[in-house]
């Protein structure tokens, strides 16, 4: 692994040139001269067509309003600011001291969220965030009112992590909306959200959510340190954050869990994990993540535990099928024909009699064809995307068999492999499975079953070496933690799951006191 990292450094050396910051405004402070403050604000937003300012009367003094037309609703400005200014001016209020200003604000603008600022850097950020800045002559401090007009799509059903039974709402691109969706499920004052700004040019707002008194403070501090150390130019989605905070970048396995379901994030936070909400992204990150998280679905906890355990075992089996079935076909057909019953072997060889390619080329043709069809189905418009993938698979598969390019049994193998890969509840984990599958196919073509076994051993060793924010990726399987096995391969009843995962080292490990299992009432004698 270190050899590959060194190769990466040689191929992609770090550019030592320093960045010229085009966004950050110099930390200069406002003065009591209104015209000087006005000119400075106009200079910051020069050539911005949506920047606007208005000269107004504030009692007996002159003042200016500054805002971006694209970020605020001007009807709200007239209703909530100009109407109140009209009453203020009619009363001819004299505003001289800071106490006078606070008294006027409390009387005429009490319904608006506000804060004071006397630094141009902060004022520029407020304007960019959709605030209205009020600057008054002979006052150094400026008032920032929150009246934003950023439209977001409404809350809808999840598009990538669908379930049959359970909540149907999903996150949107609004941080405040996403926080509210989590708070609806955790009505606890210990639930904390801390905001910060990341992205040297995009200045993207992110929020870290955790349950105070439960989360491990070392884990929380590590998460804050990694987030604050991100020096990317722009953060446009939570995927940019995910790639910047992982423990290991040379791995096909995801080390950070992402979801668009609020109930999943709420459950993770109550277990002692940390949620990272990124402004503009409907996918929230959960840290740390272990391998078993990607085999669990929120519906497991809404269905009877016996059915949930059965379905979870199907996911593990499907993962192995999607991973090794094509490579098993290549190895058995090429090297280990003696493992098949005679009748089945004769049938397979009869089907492959007219195929001009060896088994590995045959498998690669079908696998690549299916990957292309799958990608085309995802990128096409929704109205025709599924039609393209389904019809394309049927037509191309049938045509390939009739043309003698592949055998019928291979079409069955590839189709079953594709269906098994769709069982994974998390999309980016299924991508890892698809990638490793090609490695196993080549290993099978070179050394048969021995190549598959060696590749799986290397994969398991790699999994054992991975960490997610210092937590072993194979926890609680390796290292084996017996008390955490109640929710790994099977799910025990909810009333028996009293403790939080031991590997998280939470400050409070017990979720609730011991309860008796449900039972019918005793008959009176």
N, C-alpha and C positions, 0 to 999 in steps of 0.2 A: 504493500500500500504506500509506503514512504517513497518507493521508486517511482510510482505513478505520480505522486504529488510533486516530486522533483522534476519530472518530465513536464508536468503542467506549468511549473514555474519557468522552465526554460522556453517552452513554446509561447507562453503568455506572460512575459515579464511585466512587472508593475511599472507604470509610468511615473517617474519621480517628479514630474512637473506639478506645481501647486495650482490649485483652482482659483480663478478670479471670481469672487462671489458677486453675482449680478443682482441678487435679490435683496440681501440683507441691507437694511437702511442703517446708517451710522447711528449709534446710540446718543443722539443729541436730544436736548430737553426743550420743552416749550417755554416760551417767555410770556410776559404780560402784554406784549404788543400783538394785537390781533392780526394786523396786516402781515407781520413777519411770519406768524404761524400759518396764515393762509397761503402765503407764497411758498413756504416749505412743503406743505401738503400738496399743493398743485405741482410742485417740482417732482415730488415722488411719483405722482400718477400722471405725469405729462404724457401726451399722445394716447391716453386711454379714452376711447370714444364713449365708454359707458360711465366714466367718472363725472360726477356732478356735484356742484356746491350751490348753496342758496344763502343769500344775505337776509337776515331776519332781525327783528327787534326782540330782545329778551328783557322785558320790563322797561327799564330806562337805559339799557345798554345795547350796543350793537353786538351781533353774534353771527356765526356762520354754521350751516349744516353741511357736512361732507358725507357722501355715500356713493356706492356703485349702483347704478340703475338696474343692472342685471342681477343684483343680489338682494334687492329689497322691493317691496310692493309700495309704490308711490301712493296708492289709495290709503294704505295703512299710515303712511307719513302724514297725509292730510288729516286723517281721522284721529290719530293718537298723539300727534305732535303739534301740527298747526292749529287744530281746534283748541288745544290746551294753551298754546302760545297766545291765541287770541284773547282768552280769558285773562291770562297773565298780563298782557299789555293793557287791557281795559282797566285792570286794577292798578296799573302804574306802579307795580312793585319796584322798590329800590333794592338792588342787589349789590352789596359792597363787599361783604366778608364771605368767607367760606361757610359760616353758619347760615348766612342769608341764602346762599345758593342751595345748601342742603334742605333748608326749610321750604324753599320754592319747589325743589324737586320732589320732596315728600308730599307736597300738597297737590301739585299739578301733574306730576309724572309718576305717581306711586305705582301705577299698574304696569310699568315697563321694567324689565330687567336692565340693570345698569352696572357700571363700574367707572371709577375715575382713572385717568392716566395722564402723565405729564412727559411721556417719552414718545418721540415720533415713530420709533421702531414698533412700539406696541400699538400706536394709533393706526399705523399702516396695516398691521395684522388684523386689527378689529374691523377695518373697512373691508379687507379681503374676505373676512368671515361673515359679512353681511350686516355689520353694525352701522349705526348712524352716529357720527361724531358731532357733538355740539361744542363749539369753542366760543367763549365769551370774552369780550374786551376787558382787559385788566385782571384776568384770571389765568394763572399758569396751568391749572388742571383742566382737562377736557372731560366731558361726559360722553360715554359710549353707551348708546341704547341698542338693545337687541331686537331688531325687527327684520328677520330674514325672509326671503322669498324663494328659497331653493326648492324646486319641485322634485319629489321622489316618487317612484312607482309605489302603488299601494301594496300592503301586505298580501301575499298570495301563497299558494301551495308550493312546497319544495319541488324543484324540477329535477334534481339529481339524486336525492335521497328520499324516495317515496316509501310510504308505509300504508298498510291497510287500516290498522287500528292505532289511534293516537292523535295528537295535535296535528293540525293541517297548516299551521302558519309557518312562515319562513322569514329569515332576515331580509332586510332591504339595504340600500346603499347609504342610509342615514344612520349615523352613530347614535343619535338620541333615540330614534325609533328602536334600534337594536337593543339599547340599554333598557328601554321600557319593556321590551318583550322578555328580557331576562328577569327584570324586577317583578313582573307579573307572576313569575313562578317562584321566586325567592323573596318573600316579603320579610326580610330580615335586615335590621339596621347594621348588622355586621358585614353585609355585602357592600364592598367598596369598589369604586371605579376611579382610577387615576388617569388623567389626560396628559398627553405630551405631543410635541410636534416633531415629525421626522420627514426628511426629504429636503435637501438643500435648496432646491428650486420649487418643488411642488408644495412644500410646507403642509404636509398631510397630517391631519389630526388622528391620533390613535388613542384608544382607551384600554386600560388593563383592568380586568375584573377579577376579584378574588373574595373569598370569605375570610374575614379577619378572625383570628383565633383558631382557625382550622389549617390554613395554608402554611406550609413550611417557610419560615422567614428567609432561610438561605436560598431556597428556590425562587422566592419572590425577588430577592435582591439580585440574583443572577439574571433573571428575566429582564429586570430594569436595566442592568448594566449592558446586556447584549443589545437591547433596543436603543439605548442612548448612544451606543458606539456605531450605529449604522450611519454611514456617510454617503449614501446613494443620492444621486441628483433628484430622482423622482420616485415616489411611492404611489402607484396607480391601483394596486390591488394587494390583498393580503398575501398573495403569492410572492411578491417582492420581499415582504417581511420574512416569510417562511424560509426563503433561500438564504437570507442574511443571518439567521440566528440558529441554524442547525449545528449540531456538534460535528457532523461529518458531511462533506459535500460530494465525496466520491462513493456514492452508494445509490442503488436503484430504489431502495426502500424509503418511504416517507418517514421522517423523524418528528414531524409536527402534524397533528391531527387538524383537519379543517372540515367544517360543516356549515350548512345553511339552516340547521334546525335549532331553534332556541331551547327546546327541551333537552337536547344533547349537551349544549353548553351549560345549562343550569345544572344538570346532573353531574357534569365534570367538575364544576366549581364546588358543588356540595361534597364531592369526593376529596377535595383538597387540591384540585388543579387550577390553572390560571387561564382565563380567556383573554384573547387579544382582538379587539374590534378595530377595524381600519375604516376610516371615512371613505365612502365611495365603493366599498366592497361588500357584497352580500354573504361572503364566506368568512366566518369567525374562526380564529386559530385557537387550539387548546394545547397547552403544554403542561407537563411532558406527555409524550405518547409512547406506548409500548406496542409490540407486535399484536397482542391479543385485542387491542382496541379496534383494529381494522376488521375483525371478524364479528364484532358486536353491532347490533342495530338497536335503536331506541324501542322498536316494537317488541324486542325480547322481554322488556319489563312491563308491557301492557297485555301480553298474552299469558295464559297459564304456563307455569314454569316447565311442565313436562313437554309441552309443545315447543316452547322456546328453546329448551335444551336440544330437542331433536333437530330443529332447524339450524341451530348453531353447529351441531355436528355435521350437518349437510354442507355447511359453508366450508368447514375444514377439509372435508372430502373433496368438494368441488375445487378448492384451491390446489390440492395435489393432482387432481385430474387435469385441470387447466395447465399445470406446470409441466407434467411429465408424460402425458398420454401420447403426443406426437413423437417425442423422442423414444418412447417405448416401442412404438410402431417401427421406427427406423432401425432400432437396435435388433429387434426380433426378426424382422424381415431380412436384414442384412447379415447378422452374425449368429443369431440364436434361434434358428428355425425349429430346433428340437424341443423347444419349450411349448410349442403349440400342439394341440391334438392333430392327428393325421388328417382327419376330414377337414378341419378348419384350415390347415396348412395347404391342402390341395385346393380348396376353394379360393384362398387368397392368391396363390400362385397362378391359378387359372385366370383370375381377373387381371393379374399383372402381366400376363403373357404378351400382350401387344403393347405394353407401355415402354417407350424407348428410353426412359430416364431411370437412373438408380433411385432407390427409395428416398434418399435425402433430398435430391433435386425435386422429386415429386412432392414431398411434404413442403419444401420451401416455396414452390410455385403456388400451392393452395393456401398456405399461411399468408404469404405476401398479398395474394389476391383478396383474401378475406380482410386483411388489415386495411387495404386500400378502399374496399367497399365500406368498411366500418367508418373510416375517416371521412369518406364522401358523404355517408349518411348523416354524420354529425354536422358537417359544414353546409350541407344543402339546406334550403328553406324547409321549415318543419312540415309543410304540406306535402312535400315530395321526398323528404329525407328518408323516412322509413320505407317508402315504396322503392326507392333506389337500392337500398341495402338488401331488402328481402328479394325483390325481383332479380336484382343483379346476382345474388348468391345462387338462386335457383337456376337461372338461365345459364350462367357461366359454369356452375357445377355440372349441370346436365350436359352442356355442350362439351366440356372438357372430358367427361367420361365417354361420350359418343365418339369424340375425336381420338380416343385412345391415349390421351396425354396423362391421365391419372386413372386410378382404379376406383371402383365403387366403395370399397372398404375404407379407402383414404378419405373420401368425401364424408363418410359417417364419422370417422375419427376427428376430422377438422371441425365438423359441425358440432359434435358433442363437446369438443374442447372449447369452442366459442361460447356455447351455452353455459358451460361450467364457469367460464371467466366472468359472465354477467351476474353470477350469484353474489359476488363480492359487493357488500353494501357501500364501500368507499371507492370512488372511481379511480383516484390516483394510485391506490394500492393494486387495482387490477392492471393498470399500466405496467407496474413493476413486474407482475406475473407474466405479462405478454413479452416483456423484454428478456427475462431470464429464460423463457421457453425457447427462444432462438439459440441461446448459449447451450442449452441441454441438447438441442437437435444436432448441433455441430459436434458436441462431445459424443453423442450416440453414434454418429457417422464415423468417428475416428476409432473409438474403443468399445462400442456397444454398451452393454449394461455396466461394465466397469467404468466407462467414461461418465455415464449418468450418476453412478454412485459416488465417484470422485468429485464430480461437480456439486452434488448435493452436500457432501461433507464440507467442501470449501464454502458453500453458501451458508451452512449452519455455523461454521467457524466465523464467517463474516458477521452474521447476525449476533453472535455472542460477543463480538468486539464492539458493537455499536452502543452508543449512549444517547439518550435524549435528555438534555439538561442534567447530565450526570447520572441519570437513572438507567440501569442496564435494559437494553431494548427487549430482551427475552423475559424480563420479569413478568409474573412471578414463577416462570418455568425454570429459568436458569439465571440466577440461582433459585433453587426450588424453595418456595415459601408455602408451606402446607396450609396455613390459615387463610391464604388468599386464593386457594383453589376453588372456592365456592362460587366463583363467577368467571371461570376461564373457559373450559371445554363444555361445561354444563352450567345451568343457572339454578341455584337453589331457591326456595321460596323467599320472597321479599322480607317476611318477618324473621327469617333466620340470618339475614345478611346485616349483622349489627355493627361490623367494623369497617373502617375505611382501609384501602390498600396499604399494607405495611410498608411497601417499597417507597411510598410517597413521604413517609416520615412526618405525618401531619402532627400538629400540636394537640389535636383532640382526635383520638383514634376511634372512639365509640360514638356511633351515630344515634343510637337510642338504647334504652334499657331493655333487658331481656323480656320478651313477651312469650306467652303461651301460644302454640299453634291453634288455629281455629278448629272448633269441634262443636257438635250439636249439644244442646243443653241436656243435663242429666235428668233422668226421669225421677219424679217424686215417688217415694215409696209409700 
